[in-house]
Each structure stands twice: as structure tokens, then as C-alpha cells.
Amino acid sequence: MSTSFWKVPAWEVPIDKAVRVDLFRLDGQTIIPEDGWTESFCNDVRDRRSFDGKEAQNIVRLFKGLSLGESARCHMPPWGLAFYDREGLLFTTTLCFECSNAYVYSEFGRNLRAFDVTEFHARELFAILQRELPL
């Protein structure tokens, strides 16, 4: 895992506690407004899949393993992820594989992280998203 990917605010989120992951296909959503993340986000969800157990842990492992990459500017994410522990929502993220960006939203704030779309974790995560929520 690249520790540089997990800097403020993402590093404060206990991703290892995640037991459920929701995948979202977004409908033309650009950067999510800072106010009312969940309310604003849910209005733009076109489709949703929920995973727990081994499937959720695999997605956590892949997301956690994303390596730092070069950022571009578009951020027109077709997909989002929401990570939950037993108590509730840990954090959400939108993923754009065109510009190699992930916006991470948590109670600690939001942060843009660029990831390397060519490395293993990103390719595997992309394959899951394409399989479960094809564009």
C-alpha cells in the first residue's frame, strides 16, 4: 500500500473497520457539493450494489492498495463507493478512471487523491465496477 495515498483527511478514516461497501453508478455527477454529501450524492445515484463479507473485504483491500498517481482535471466520476463499519458510514469516495482521481469525503473533510490507474489494485477495482455496474 502506498501510504502517500492516505493523507489527511483519508488517513483518519478507519478503513480496516469496513464490513460493508456500496458501489454506485453515478448519473452525470461532477464534484459533489460540500454541503449535504449523502443527500446530494444520493440524488445522482443511478444504480447501487451492496457487498459484505469477503466481497466487501476484497474491495476494501483494492481501494486501500491504490498507489499515488498523476492527477488530471476532469473528475466526471461514473462510480462512487461508500464504506461502512458496524455503526454506520465511514466515508465515501467518487472515482474517475479518466483523470485518475478519487475524491474522499468523511467527517474529517474532503480530499482529492490521484491514483495510478495502471497498477494492479486500480485495474482490479475497475474490473469489479465494470462488471457490477457497467457503463
Stockholm file with secondary structure:
# STOCKHOLM 1.0

chainA/1-135         MSTSFWKVPAWEVPIDKAVRVDLFRLDGQTIIPEDGWTESFCNDVRDRRSFDGKEAQNIVRLFKGLSLGESARCHMPPWGLAFYDREGLLFTTTLCFECSNAYVYSEFGRNLRAFDVTEFHARELFAILQRELPL
#=GR chainA/1-135 SS CCGGGSCTTGGGSCGGGCCEEEEEEESSCCSCCSTTHHHHHHHTEEEEEEEEHHHHHHHHHHHHTCCBCCCCSCCCCSEEEEEECSSSEEEEEEEETTTTEEEEEETTEEEEEEBCTTSHHHHHHHHHHHHHSCC
#=GC SS_cons         CCGGGSCTTGGGSCGGGCCEEEEEEESSCCSCCSTTHHHHHHHTEEEEEEEEHHHHHHHHHHHHTCCBCCCCSCCCCSEEEEEECSSSEEEEEEEETTTTEEEEEETTEEEEEEBCTTSHHHHHHHHHHHHHSCC
//
